[in-house]
Amino acid sequence: MKHQGVNHQPELPTARSIRRTCNSELYRTIKRMKIWIPEHKVKAAEKLYFQKVAANLLWIHEHRSNRKKQVEWWEANVCDELAEILGVDRRRFAEAFKQAYGC
């Protein structure tokens, strides 16, 4: 028997959960790099990262089960700007992100 009106698609995340996830991912990435970054740079990077994810939320949500594809998106759309804000080597930053993200 079919249930009508039941949507089994996961809901889009809230702004709060997106912000918390972005901040956690960035924190784990920086921690893996084993360097100190001034707090004002980290805050600016967190803000940019949240904005990028929020602007592309539908695509990210659609590919939520494909971490490799998400990392490819991150490298193409976010990595360069974050590395510049944080003042870190882009290649090293991307590798740290992949490790922190589990890819």
ChimeraX attribute file (.defattr): number of C-alpha atoms within 10 A of each C-alpha:
attribute: neighborCount
match mode: 1-to-1
recipient: residues
	/A:1	3
	/A:2	5
	/A:3	6
	/A:4	6
	/A:5	6
	/A:6	7
	/A:7	8
	/A:8	6
	/A:9	6
	/A:10	8
	/A:11	8
	/A:12	13
	/A:13	12
	/A:14	10
	/A:15	11
	/A:16	10
	/A:17	11
	/A:18	18
	/A:19	19
	/A:20	14
	/A:21	13
	/A:22	21
	/A:23	19
	/A:24	14
	/A:25	17
	/A:26	21
	/A:27	15
	/A:28	16
	/A:29	21
	/A:30	20
	/A:31	15
	/A:32	16
	/A:33	14
	/A:34	9
	/A:35	8
	/A:36	9
	/A:37	13
	/A:38	8
	/A:39	10
	/A:40	11
	/A:41	15
	/A:42	18
	/A:43	14
	/A:44	13
	/A:45	22
	/A:46	21
	/A:47	14
	/A:48	17
	/A:49	24
	/A:50	19
	/A:51	15
	/A:52	15
	/A:53	19
	/A:54	16
	/A:55	11
	/A:56	13
	/A:57	16
	/A:58	12
	/A:59	12
	/A:60	19
	/A:61	16
	/A:62	11
	/A:63	13
	/A:64	13
	/A:65	10
	/A:66	11
	/A:67	15
	/A:68	15
	/A:69	13
	/A:70	18
	/A:71	19
	/A:72	13
	/A:73	15
	/A:74	19
	/A:75	19
	/A:76	10
	/A:77	15
	/A:78	18
	/A:79	20
	/A:80	17
	/A:81	15
	/A:82	22
	/A:83	17
	/A:84	13
	/A:85	16
	/A:86	21
	/A:87	11
	/A:88	16
	/A:89	11
	/A:90	17
	/A:91	13
	/A:92	14
	/A:93	21
	/A:94	20
	/A:95	16
	/A:96	20
	/A:97	25
	/A:98	18
	/A:99	13
	/A:100	18
	/A:101	16
	/A:102	10
	/A:103	11
